[in-house]
Amino acid sequence: MIMAYEIKNGQGTAFKNDKYENGGNQPYARGKFKTPDGKEYDITLWIPKSDKVKVFNLTIQEPYQGVQGSTTQVSQNTPQGEGDNLPF
């Protein structure tokens, strides 16, 4: 039996990123965080590239929603009377 883990309000969880490489451009860990009122955020944990810095960097941002309802319409606005009289 597999149990789903639900993040409680005011808490967060981050898991090690499988794509992380030392000195690379991927965060060390990724996860989710919920504010006390239940709003969910993505979190990333970064290890600085410098050996002099001994702290982690944490970023918190709203989850990526993508472009919703985006459709591209191409309209061909041809001035009146010119549509059929082009020389090519």
N, C-alpha and C positions, 0 to 999 in steps of 0.2 A: 504494500500500500504506500503510495507516494503522497506526502502531505505538501500542500502549497504553503509557502511562507508569505504572510501578509504583514507589511510594514505598518506599525501602529503610528498614530498621529504623534508628532514630536520626535520621531526616531528615523534613522536611516541605516542602510546597509550598503557596503561596497565590497565587490569581489575582484580578485586579481584579474587583470586583463591578459588574456592569452596572447594577444598581439604585441604586448610590451617587449621592447628590446632596450637594453641599457644604452642611453644616449640617443634613442630614437625619438620619433614624433608622436608616440602613443602614450596615453596616461598609464600609470602603474595599476590603477584600479578604477572601476566604474560601478555606479550603483544608483539607488533611488533614495530620496529623503522626503518625508511628509512634514509639513508645518503643523503646529498644534491645531490649526483649523482644518487640516486635511488636504491642503493643496500640495500636489506632488511635484518634485523637482528632480532633475538628473544631477548627479554629482560625479566629479572626477577627481582623482588624487594623483598629483604629479610629483615626481622626484626630480629636483633640480639637476641640471647637467653639471653644475659646478660641484667639486668635492669640498669646497670651502663652506657651502651652505648646508646646514644640518637639520633643516626642517622640510616638511612636505608643503606643497601648495594645493589648496582645495578650491575647486570651482563649483558653483551651484548655479544652475540655469533651468529655465522652464523647458519641459520636454519638447523635442522637435515634433511639430505637427505636420510638416510638409506643406505643400501648396494645395489647399482644399478648394475645389470648385473651379480650378484654373482650366480654362479652355482657350485655345488660341483660334481666333477668327481672322481670316485674311479677307479683306474686302478689296475689290478692284474698283477703284473710283476712276472711271474713264470720262473725261469731259464729253458732254453731249455732242454727237455728230462726228467724233473722231474715232470711235471704236472700230468701224469697218473700213476706214479710209487710210489706214497706215500703209506706207510704201513697202513694208517687208512682211 
